[in-house]
Amino acid sequence: MFHRNMMVNAQEEAKVLYISEDDQGISHVHYERTVIGSCYKEPQGVRVLAMDTFAKDFRVN
């Protein structure tokens, strides 16, 4: 799981489902997004980001 701080009381969690390449060879991460607050956990569905953007947004090393 990867986390990204959003607002003061919320975090975004990403569960990677799989990684694929597009027609130009650019890798994309397909992930389930969930917003987590102090009293709730709200699924946001499946999202897709380019690998570089995902790594920057979720501070992946």
C-alpha positions as CSV (number, residue, x, y, z in Angstrom):
1,M,0.0,0.0,0.0
2,F,1.1,3.5,-0.7
3,H,-0.1,6.6,1.0
4,R,-0.3,10.3,0.1
5,N,-1.4,13.1,2.5
6,M,-4.3,15.0,1.1
7,M,-6.0,17.4,3.5
8,V,-5.3,18.0,7.2
9,N,-7.4,15.0,8.3
10,A,-7.3,12.7,5.2
11,Q,-4.9,10.4,3.4
12,E,-5.1,8.7,0.0
13,E,-4.2,5.0,-0.1
14,A,-3.3,3.2,-3.3
15,K,-3.3,-0.5,-3.7
16,V,-1.5,-1.4,-6.9
17,L,-3.5,-3.9,-9.1
18,Y,-1.1,-4.2,-12.0
19,I,1.3,-2.3,-14.3
20,S,0.9,-2.2,-18.1
21,E,2.6,-0.4,-21.0
22,D,0.8,1.6,-23.6
23,D,1.4,1.6,-27.4
24,Q,4.4,3.9,-26.9
25,G,6.0,1.8,-24.2
26,I,5.1,4.1,-21.3
27,S,4.4,2.2,-18.1
28,H,1.1,2.9,-16.3
29,V,0.0,1.9,-12.8
30,H,-3.6,0.6,-12.3
31,Y,-4.5,1.0,-8.7
32,E,-7.5,1.1,-6.3
33,R,-7.8,4.5,-4.6
34,T,-9.2,4.9,-1.1
35,V,-9.6,8.1,0.9
36,I,-9.0,7.6,4.6
37,G,-10.0,10.1,7.3
38,S,-10.2,9.9,11.1
39,C,-13.7,8.4,11.0
40,Y,-14.1,7.0,7.5
41,K,-12.6,4.9,4.7
42,E,-14.2,5.7,1.3
43,P,-13.3,3.6,-1.8
44,Q,-12.8,5.8,-4.9
45,G,-12.5,3.2,-7.6
46,V,-9.8,2.1,-9.9
47,R,-7.4,4.8,-11.3
48,V,-4.6,4.8,-13.8
49,L,-1.4,7.0,-13.7
50,A,1.8,7.0,-15.6
51,M,4.5,5.2,-13.5
52,D,6.5,8.4,-13.1
53,T,3.5,10.4,-11.9
54,F,2.4,7.7,-9.6
55,A,5.9,7.5,-8.0
56,K,6.0,11.3,-7.5
57,D,2.4,11.5,-6.1
58,F,2.9,8.6,-3.7
59,R,6.6,9.1,-2.9
60,V,7.6,5.7,-4.1
61,N,11.4,5.0,-3.8
